[in-house]
């Protein structure tokens, strides 16, 4: 009988213990199930503020991703080599003057001394030197400039406000680059500098990247010093394309986006937004380039 009493006491004790556990202490099973589920966390993309200051690899991660579109591109839509300050030197001559290793003068600069960081070659005749748009005009168009006003495209094409935007380089090397991005072309020399400058220009002008471009930048940046980029963002004005937000949204939110995205006009892209954006509707801003239900992913 003592054994029976002990058994009964044990049952009572265990029952009491189970009763005190309650739903709160049963939670570990739920937590385990949640931890084993696939993670839906995504890195937010896009930049805010007039000045961006980030280490290179972080900056690459935050570049917004969007599908590139070439339709409608014409180089003449970017009026370039203007004399913005009226000093008789156009943008090309201003860059030649700034990058010459010897003093130069005159309105039309024909001689000096330039070292092309793309290939290490040195030139004394300006006819051997091209002024390269670090981010080519066609690439800028594909990445968001197609939505810009003509004035904004002109400022991009003549950007003397950031020395990373334009570079004096060997002419045939620039021609071999053409309109290719870093997934398709890299200079023989100065590759880390090139990656830093490409990323800086994309941030400055609020331009997106496509997926192969972002992968290439991340891979290259991983082999470079993780230096701090400081970029003052340019003012970008977009065309008013007309239209409305469509049914299912509201006066302030386009339908089918979470979190809220304003309806067009203007036509926004990922450089205007902090992603990721859940896309469940008609996607009037074309944020979900790969059709996976998410826009502006890292």
N, C-alpha and C positions, 0 to 999 in steps of 0.2 A: 504493500500500500504506500509506503513512503515514495517509491518510484513513481506510482500513479500521481501522487500529489505534486511531485517535481515536474512530471510531464505536463500536468494541468497548469502549473504555474508558468512553465515555459511558454505554453500556448497563449496564456493571458498576456505575458510580457511581449511576445512577438506581435500579437494582435494590437496591443497598445502602440508598439513602435510603428507598425504599418499605418495605424490611424493618424499618428503624428506626422508622418511623411507628407501626406496630402499631395496635391497637384504641384506645389512649388518644388518639392524635392524629387518629383518624377521628371523634372525638366531636362536632366542630362540626356535622356534618350532622344528628346526632340532636338536638343542642341547638336547631338551627334549626327542626326539625320540632316540637319541644316548644313553642317560643316562638310558633309560628303556630297552635297548637291553642287552642280557646276556653278562657278562664280560668274556673276553677271556684271562685276565691277569693271568700269572702263575709265581710261584716263581722259580727263577733261582736256579739250583742245581749244585753241584760240587765245587771243591776247587782249588785254584791256589796258587803258591808260595811255597817256601821250608818250611815255618812255618805258621801254621794256628792258629789264636787266635780268638776264638768266645765263646760267652756264650752258655751253653749247649743246650737250646731249639732252638736257631738259628742254631747251628751245626746240630741238628737232622733234621731240615727242609731242610737243604742244602744237606743232604746225597742223592746221586743219586739212583734212583730206576731202577732196571732191573730184568728180569726174571732169576731165579736161575736154573742152569743145573748141575746135578750130573754125567751125562754120562762121563765115562772114569776115574772116581776118583779111586785112590789107595793110601792108606796111605804111602806106600813106595815111592811115588813120592815126598814126603816131607822128605828129609833126616834130622833126628833130633837127638838131644843129641850128638852133636859133640864137640870136644875140639878146639874151634876156635882160642884161643890165646896160645895154646900149654903149658898150666900150669898144666896139668894132670887132671884138673877138667872139665868134660863135662858140657853142658848147664844145665842139671838137677842139678848137684852138685853146679854149680854157683848160681842157684836160691835158693837152700837149704841154702847155705852159706849166701846169701844176706838177706834172710827172717828169719833166726833163731834168736830167742830172746836171745840166749846165744852164746858165741864164739864157733866156730867149726873149725876143721882142718882136713887135710888129703885129699887125692885124691878122695876117695870114701866115702862120708859122710853118716854115718849110724846113728848117734845120734845128738841130739840138742834139740831145743824147738821151736815148730811151732804152731801158732794159725791160724786156717783156718777161714778166714772172711766170708765164705759162710754159716757156721753153728756155729761158735764160739767155736768149739772143739780145744783142745790143745793136741799136740802129742810130744813125745820125741824120737820115733823111726821113721827113715825116711821111713821105709817100710809101715807106715800108711799114708804116704803123697804122693799125686800125684802132678806133675807139670802140671797145666791146661793151655792149650792155650786158653786165654780169648775168642778169636774167633777161634772155632775149625778148624782143618785142612780141614775137609770136607766142612764146611761152607765157608771157604776161597776159596776152589776150586769152589764151586757153585757160588760165588760172584765175580769171576774174576781171581782167581789164576790158573784156567785151561789154561789160555793164557800165563802164566808166563814161563820164562826159569827155568830150574832145579835149577840154582844158586839162583834165586830170591826166589823160594819156600824154599830152604834150609835156606836162611837168615830169612825168615818169621818164620820158625819152630824153630829157635834158636835165636830169637830177644832179645838180652840183652841191646839194645839201648834205650828201653823205658820200664820202670818197670811195666807198665800196661799190657804188652803183655802176660806175664807169671805169674802165681800165685801158691804158695804152698798151697794146700787145702786137706781136708779129702778125702781119695781115693775113698770111696764108693759114696760120694756126686758127685765127678767128674764123676764117672762112670754113675750115674743117669742122669747127664747133657748130656753126650755123645756128639752128634754133633748138639744139638738143639740151636735155636736162642731165643732171648728174647720173641718172640711171643709164644714160646712153653715151655720155662723153665726159672725160676728165682731162685736164691738162697733164702734160708729162711731168711738170714740176709744180711745186706750191699747192699740192692738193688739199692740205688742211686749211690753208688760207682760202682757197677757192670755196671749200665747204662752208667756212665761217661767213664768207661774204655772200654766198648764195642764200644762206639762211637769213642773214641780216636784211637783205633786200626783200625777201619774201615777207618778213615780218614788217618791215618799214612800209610796204605798199599793200599790206593786208591781203596777200595772195595765198591761195591754197596750193597744195601739192597733190599729185596722184599717188597711188599706192607704191608702184615701183620706184618712183622718185623718193618717197619717204624711206623706203627700205634701204635704198642706196645711201641716202644721207646718214641714216642711223649706223649703217655698217662703216662708212668712212669716218664718221665722228668718233666711233669707238676706237679708232686707231690714232686719234689726234688728242692733244692736250685739251682737257675739259675747261677751256678758258671761259671767262665771263663775256658775254655779248651785251653791249649796251646799244640800243637802237631807239632813235627818236622817230616815232611813226608819222608818216606823211598824212596830210589831209586828202581823203579820197571822196570824190563826189560821184554819185551814180545817176545814170539816166532815169527819168521818170517814164516807165514803160506803159503806164495805164493799167486798167484791169482792177479786179477786186479779189477778195479772199475766198469767194465761193461759199456754197452752203455748208452748214455744219460747224462753222467757226463762230467768231464773234467780231465785234468792231475792232478789237485789239489783238485777236489771236487767229491765225490761219487754221483751217480744219486739219486734223490728223497729225498734229505735232505735240509732243510732250517732252520737256516743258514748253510753255507758250512761245510761239514764234509769230511775229507780226505778219499780217497778210501783205502781199504786194499791192500797189507799188510802194517802195522800190523792190526789185528782185534781189533778195539777199543771198549770200553764199556763206560757206563755213567760216570765212575770215571775219564775218560780222558777228558770229555767234559763239557761245561757249558750249561745246558738245560734251558728250554725245546727245543726240536728239532722237527720240523714239518716233518713227514714222509709220502711221497706220492709215493714212488717207491718200489723197491724190498727189501729194508732194508738189505743190505749186512752185516751190523754190528749187526743186531738183537737188535736194540734199542727200538723198539715198542713192548714190551712184551705182552701188552693186546690188541693190534690191534685197538686202538682208533685213530690212525693217529698221535699220539704224542709220542716221546721218551724222556727219561730222565726227566720225570716230578717229581715234589715234591710230 
